[in-house]
Amino acid sequence: MCELLAMSANVPTDICFSFSGLMQRGGNTGPHRDGWGVTFYEGKGCRSFKDPKPSAQSPIAELVTKYPMKSEAVICHIRQANSGKVCLENTHPFVRQMWGRNWTYAHNGQLKDFEKKLPIEFHLPIGTTDSEHAFCWILDQLHLEFGAKQVDAKLLFDFIASLAAKIDKLGVANIIITDGEYLFAYCSNNLHWLTRRAPFGQASLIDAEMAVDFQKETTSNDVVTVIATKPLTDNETWHKMSAGQWQLFCLGKLVAGDIICQEKA
């Protein structure tokens, strides 16, 4: 299946180090050869880079590893296609506007009968993946539940968590979604996270010969959380999320989370 990577930070931070490891799994150390993408936020604005080619051989991915775009919220995805052909419109992450904000979504897994079980009306997919369809269904449900104005974050993401659990019943649905301020993660079967804060130490990548001393790159007030399908470093403590667990981060800090009881059909 695909792999996910996301970051939430309290100061503008680049993701070059983590992405350098992830991109190698796109056709080099891993089988995820069917495209990749990344979305960076700058305030309410965001910029996305996508390529249907393997990230390990993509000149655009190489640019991302060397161009330190600093952001407080980032979502990345490398694809191993199982729904929809390999093409740009089917490449994650997907970005849509709602309530005056850019919402970004990426999904790892496979869903059955999604067109029937997740009917959509207002937010129509551009591509043909189960992932984008599920994202459009979430946006439809938010529109129907809350109307024209964004509500309190706790109420909003509690509801998004219930939607993620419904999607998960259709197969496998590891989900990352953000509005640029809050970063939501739902674990179906495989998702890990870690938070880096003072005192910072060194980290070395699993998939590339690269290490960094974060003490030299940060201040004592920095807080950075990284979420990934599988751990990216071999000398840090990653926390594995449980099936049905969701967590909400804001500015690098964990602000909400729960275990949702679910029984898959």
Buried (B, 14 or more C-beta within 10 A) or exposed (E): BBBBBBBBBBBBBBBBBBBBBBBBBBBBBBBBBBBBBBBBBBEEEBEBBBBBBBBBBBEBBBEBBEEEBBBBBBBBBBBBBBBBEBEEBBBBBBBBEBBEBBBBBBBBBBBEEBEEBBEBEEBEBEBEBBBBBBBBBBBBBBBEEBEEEBBEBEEBBBBBBEBBBBBBBBBBBBBBBBBBBBBBBBBBBBBBBBBBBEEBEEBBBBBBEBEBEBEEEBEEEBBBBBBBBBBBBEEBEBEEBEBBBBBBBBBBBBBBBEEBEEEEE
